[in-house]
Amino acid sequence: YENGGNGLCSEEDIATTDETDSCFGKTTADAKGNSIKGTGEIRTIYGFATSGREKMSEWPMWNLYRDYWDDDNYADTFIRNALAADGAWSSRSDALRAELSAKGAKYQAVWMYVIHEMEDAVADCLAGDIFDNQASNAAGDSPHAWDEAWAFYAGSLEGTDGSGKGYLLYDLAEKRCPQFGTCDSSDAAIANQQALVIANAGLERILAAECEGVADERDLMIVQMTIPLVQGMVRYLYLADPTVNEGSCSDGVCTYDKEWAEGWAFAA
């Protein structure tokens, strides 16, 4: 959560001769298979969860969540309440705490950071910074931020065509669509297909300097990103029903820890 998930390369790691290994040619100060910023720093979900006041204070969606929780670092608080030995959920089962922390990281911290990247792209575009380059190529800062929004939405494991198996928002939509009849004819989540169309349309608008209009794509993306969260909440409310012999129920004995945790995490 705080070190990027995989930590730093060890002495053994940097001794590898495999040029495809993330630690090849690196030092023990370098990240091991992590997402790396342009500065060389490790990108972390903790950073996503605690950067709201610094980076997102002008964005309406962040303020909505911040005001609801009365907490600038609401996602970090949610996650730590599940992880910490003295957290608000410390007396509950490991299963419940694991679900809360994992879902909080993905569907609160990452979800909001995707929106931040889209907002940042719109703001850069409106400021005329399409080619005020903080990226590594001539695409410029605004398209770079918009691309990052999709990167954090899908993650690195989905592949170039969505045929992989990831862990972020894209994957959630794929999990929920067969349960709610929202897959297309190829069994892909309609929410993801719509989101990709919208993301590409927004990128085209940015490259054409149609900066006012790209806010429409931002808003449409937020709708598609929200659909799987609502579906998740409804599904786990259903599974927490004592009359439903599914989920954590076995032979009439039900614990509901997973269902309660997931339902709350999606609702939150």
Order of alpha helices (4+ residues) and beta strands (2+ residues): alpha-alpha-alpha-alpha-alpha-alpha-alpha-alpha-alpha-alpha-alpha
